[in-house]
Amino acid sequence: MPACRAGDALSPAPTEVVIDLENLPDMLRVEEAAKVLRISRSRAYDEVAIFQHTRGASGLPSIRIGRCLRVPKRALLAWIDAQLGDFDAA
């Protein structure tokens, strides 16, 4: 196994995927939203369940279409902004 170099931690991993937010579909599957947020699939489903259970008071915004769960891109981006609050206003 090769030795780690000092700069390795700052270098992007070879399998890292950069997500272009502009080209995301208007409705994302929960797995796709998890990739955008860089969280696990199960954590994303937990957050969607919280959203559904609290009727939108908290959790990851989602809608149910029959048996399918979708995360609207517009709601996801607004949710990310709300999570940041005044963080990026400084």
BAGU-397102 format. One record per residue (C-alpha): x, y, z. Coordinates in steps of 0.25 Angstrom, whole numbers. Layout:
<recs>
<rec c1="X" c2="Y" c3="Z"/>
...
</recs>
This chain:
<recs>
<rec c1="0" c2="0" c3="0"/>
<rec c1="6" c2="14" c3="-4"/>
<rec c1="10" c2="23" c3="7"/>
<rec c1="1" c2="35" c3="9"/>
<rec c1="6" c2="49" c3="5"/>
<rec c1="3" c2="62" c3="12"/>
<rec c1="-6" c2="67" c3="1"/>
<rec c1="-14" c2="55" c3="-1"/>
<rec c1="-25" c2="59" c3="9"/>
<rec c1="-27" c2="71" c3="1"/>
<rec c1="-28" c2="64" c3="-13"/>
<rec c1="-41" c2="60" c3="-18"/>
<rec c1="-44" c2="45" c3="-18"/>
<rec c1="-43" c2="38" c3="-31"/>
<rec c1="-58" c2="34" c3="-30"/>
<rec c1="-63" c2="48" c3="-25"/>
<rec c1="-74" c2="53" c3="-34"/>
<rec c1="-77" c2="68" c3="-36"/>
<rec c1="-92" c2="70" c3="-37"/>
<rec c1="-97" c2="81" c3="-46"/>
<rec c1="-109" c2="87" c3="-39"/>
<rec c1="-114" c2="94" c3="-51"/>
<rec c1="-116" c2="81" c3="-59"/>
<rec c1="-123" c2="73" c3="-48"/>
<rec c1="-137" c2="68" c3="-51"/>
<rec c1="-148" c2="76" c3="-45"/>
<rec c1="-152" c2="64" c3="-37"/>
<rec c1="-141" c2="55" c3="-31"/>
<rec c1="-142" c2="42" c3="-25"/>
<rec c1="-138" c2="41" c3="-10"/>
<rec c1="-125" c2="34" c3="-14"/>
<rec c1="-122" c2="46" c3="-24"/>
<rec c1="-124" c2="56" c3="-13"/>
<rec c1="-115" c2="48" c3="-3"/>
<rec c1="-104" c2="49" c3="-14"/>
<rec c1="-106" c2="64" c3="-15"/>
<rec c1="-106" c2="65" c3="0"/>
<rec c1="-94" c2="55" c3="2"/>
<rec c1="-102" c2="47" c3="12"/>
<rec c1="-105" c2="33" c3="12"/>
<rec c1="-118" c2="27" c3="6"/>
<rec c1="-123" c2="22" c3="19"/>
<rec c1="-121" c2="36" c3="25"/>
<rec c1="-128" c2="43" c3="14"/>
<rec c1="-140" c2="33" c3="15"/>
<rec c1="-140" c2="36" c3="30"/>
<rec c1="-141" c2="51" c3="27"/>
<rec c1="-152" c2="49" c3="17"/>
<rec c1="-160" c2="41" c3="28"/>
<rec c1="-158" c2="52" c3="38"/>
<rec c1="-164" c2="62" c3="27"/>
<rec c1="-176" c2="53" c3="24"/>
<rec c1="-178" c2="50" c3="39"/>
<rec c1="-178" c2="65" c3="43"/>
<rec c1="-186" c2="69" c3="31"/>
<rec c1="-174" c2="78" c3="26"/>
<rec c1="-170" c2="84" c3="40"/>
<rec c1="-156" c2="78" c3="39"/>
<rec c1="-148" c2="68" c3="31"/>
<rec c1="-144" c2="67" c3="16"/>
<rec c1="-156" c2="73" c3="7"/>
<rec c1="-162" c2="62" c3="-1"/>
<rec c1="-175" c2="59" c3="-8"/>
<rec c1="-182" c2="45" c3="-9"/>
<rec c1="-188" c2="42" c3="-23"/>
<rec c1="-195" c2="28" c3="-21"/>
<rec c1="-184" c2="19" c3="-15"/>
<rec c1="-173" c2="28" c3="-20"/>
<rec c1="-165" c2="39" c3="-12"/>
<rec c1="-159" c2="50" c3="-19"/>
<rec c1="-151" c2="62" c3="-14"/>
<rec c1="-154" c2="75" c3="-23"/>
<rec c1="-141" c2="81" c3="-27"/>
<rec c1="-147" c2="95" c3="-24"/>
<rec c1="-151" c2="91" c3="-10"/>
<rec c1="-137" c2="84" c3="-7"/>
<rec c1="-129" c2="96" c3="-11"/>
<rec c1="-138" c2="105" c3="-2"/>
<rec c1="-137" c2="95" c3="9"/>
<rec c1="-122" c2="96" c3="8"/>
<rec c1="-122" c2="111" c3="8"/>
<rec c1="-131" c2="110" c3="20"/>
<rec c1="-121" c2="101" c3="27"/>
<rec c1="-110" c2="111" c3="25"/>
<rec c1="-119" c2="122" c3="31"/>
<rec c1="-110" c2="135" c3="32"/>
<rec c1="-97" c2="127" c3="31"/>
<rec c1="-94" c2="132" c3="17"/>
<rec c1="-99" c2="146" c3="19"/>
<rec c1="-86" c2="149" c3="27"/>
</recs>
